[in-house]
């Protein structure tokens, strides 16, 4: 299989008839054209190698579904895409399980700023030095007692964006106020 016009369909047909050399060549050439596809979508060579093995196993298990009247490459790419999707889904699900809930971080920072001896009034000057939107958010949430959802509705932001802005403001305040 050194020519540019590899005949994957013929190799697959021979492999289905029991030709082990054709099957080995087919899998070798399949990995050659799938590797760049995976390398563009994954971070490490080890990840590419692991997923390539899974794809070749899937091709082996699904070889009986191959229709000899259709091209081989699209069939192999379809299997690769499904395996890649499964891999990424599992990968990102794992990251989500270990992710920190932003509202928990926001509440913790909020408590560290508001449960101390400081009040909104005692740190008003520092709050006024914040960017205007962050200062307004803190004023609405801590002086007026509005929730993040209410603030978002009032100033036309998403609730998550309000929480992020508040989180950043708390961090800035904590850094300024904790300095000796």
C-alpha positions in Angstrom: 0.0 0.0 0.0 2.5 2.6 -1.1 0.6 4.2 -3.9 -1.6 7.3 -3.6 -4.7 5.5 -4.9 -5.1 3.0 -2.1 -8.2 0.9 -2.7 -9.7 0.7 0.8 -12.8 -0.9 -0.5 -10.9 -3.8 -2.1 -8.8 -4.3 1.1 -11.9 -4.4 3.2 -13.5 -6.9 0.9 -10.4 -9.1 1.1 -10.3 -8.7 4.9 -14.0 -9.7 5.2 -13.1 -12.9 3.2 -10.4 -13.7 5.8 -7.2 -12.2 4.3 -5.2 -11.2 7.4 -2.5 -9.3 5.4 -5.2 -7.2 3.7 -6.8 -6.6 7.1 -3.5 -5.5 8.7 -2.8 -3.2 5.7 -6.3 -1.8 5.9 -6.0 -1.0 9.6 -2.5 0.5 9.2 -3.7 2.8 6.3 -6.9 3.7 8.3 -4.8 4.8 11.2 -2.6 6.9 8.8 -5.6 8.9 7.4 -7.4 9.2 10.8 -4.4 10.3 12.9 -4.3 13.9 11.5 -8.1 14.1 11.9 -7.6 13.3 15.6 -4.5 15.3 16.2 -6.3 18.5 15.1 -9.0 17.8 17.7 -7.0 16.5 20.7 -4.3 17.9 23.0 -1.8 15.2 23.3 -0.2 12.4 21.2 -1.0 10.0 24.0 -4.7 10.9 23.8 -4.6 10.5 20.0 -3.0 7.0 20.4 -5.5 5.9 22.9 -8.5 7.1 20.9 -7.0 5.6 17.7 -6.9 2.2 19.4 -10.6 2.6 20.4 -11.5 3.5 16.9 -9.6 0.6 15.4 -11.4 -1.7 17.9 -14.7 -0.2 16.9 -14.0 -0.7 13.2 -13.1 -4.3 13.9 -16.3 -4.8 15.8 -18.4 -3.0 13.2 -16.7 -4.5 10.1 -19.8 -6.7 9.4 -21.8 -3.5 8.9 -19.6 -2.3 6.1 -21.5 -2.1 2.8 -19.1 -3.1 0.0 -21.0 -0.9 -2.5 -20.1 2.3 -0.6 -16.7 4.0 0.0 -14.7 2.9 3.0 -13.3 6.2 4.2 -16.6 7.9 5.0 -17.7 4.8 6.9 -14.4 4.9 8.9 -14.7 8.6 9.5 -18.2 8.2 10.8 -17.0 5.6 13.3 -14.1 7.9 14.3 -16.4 10.9 14.7 -18.7 8.9 17.0 -15.7 7.7 19.1 -14.2 11.2 19.2 -17.6 12.6 20.4 -17.9 9.9 23.1 -14.3 10.6 24.2 -14.8 14.4 24.4 -18.2 14.0 26.1 -16.6 11.8 28.8 -13.6 14.2 29.1 -15.7 17.3 29.6 -18.1 15.6 31.9 -15.2 14.7 34.1 -14.0 18.3 34.1 -17.6 19.5 35.0 -17.7 17.0 37.9 -14.5 18.7 39.3 -15.5 22.2 38.5 -16.3 24.7 41.3 -19.8 26.2 41.3 -19.3 29.9 40.6 -22.2 30.8 42.9 -20.4 29.0 45.7 -17.2 31.0 45.1 -19.2 34.2 44.9 -21.1 33.4 48.2 -17.8 32.6 49.9 -16.2 35.8 48.8 -19.3 37.8 49.6 -19.3 36.4 53.1 -15.7 37.1 53.6 -16.2 40.8 52.7 -19.7 41.3 54.3 -19.4 39.1 57.4 -16.4 41.0 58.7 -16.6 44.1 60.8 -16.9 46.0 57.6 -20.1 47.3 56.2 -21.0 48.7 52.8 -20.8 52.2 54.4 -17.4 51.6 55.9 -15.8 50.6 52.6 -17.9 52.9 50.3 -14.8 54.8 49.2 -13.0 51.6 48.1 -16.2 50.5 46.3 -16.4 53.9 44.5 -12.9 53.3 43.1 -14.1 50.1 41.4 -15.3 50.2 37.7 -18.7 51.8 37.6 -20.7 48.7 36.7 -19.0 46.6 39.5 -19.6 49.4 42.0 -23.3 49.6 41.0 -23.7 45.8 41.3 -22.3 45.8 44.8 -24.4 48.8 45.8 -27.6 47.0 44.6 -26.7 43.7 46.1 -25.3 44.8 49.5 -26.8 48.2 50.2 -30.2 47.6 48.6 -30.4 43.9 49.2 -31.1 42.9 45.6 -30.4 39.4 44.4 -28.1 38.7 41.4 -31.2 37.9 39.3 -32.9 41.2 40.3 -29.7 43.2 39.5 -29.4 41.4 36.2 -32.9 42.4 35.2 -32.4 46.0 36.3 -29.2 46.6 34.4 -29.8 44.4 31.4 -27.1 41.7 32.1 -27.3 38.0 32.4 -27.4 36.7 36.0 -24.2 34.8 35.5 -22.5 37.9 34.2 -23.6 39.8 37.4 -22.2 37.0 39.5 -18.9 37.1 37.7 -18.7 40.9 38.0 -19.5 40.7 41.7 -16.9 38.0 42.1 -14.3 40.2 40.5 -15.3 43.2 42.6 -15.0 41.1 45.8 -11.6 39.9 44.8 -10.4 43.5 44.1 -11.8 44.7 47.4 -10.4 41.8 49.4 -6.9 42.5 47.9 -7.2 46.2 48.7 -8.6 45.7 52.2 -6.2 42.9 53.3 -3.1 44.9 52.5 -1.3 46.0 55.6 
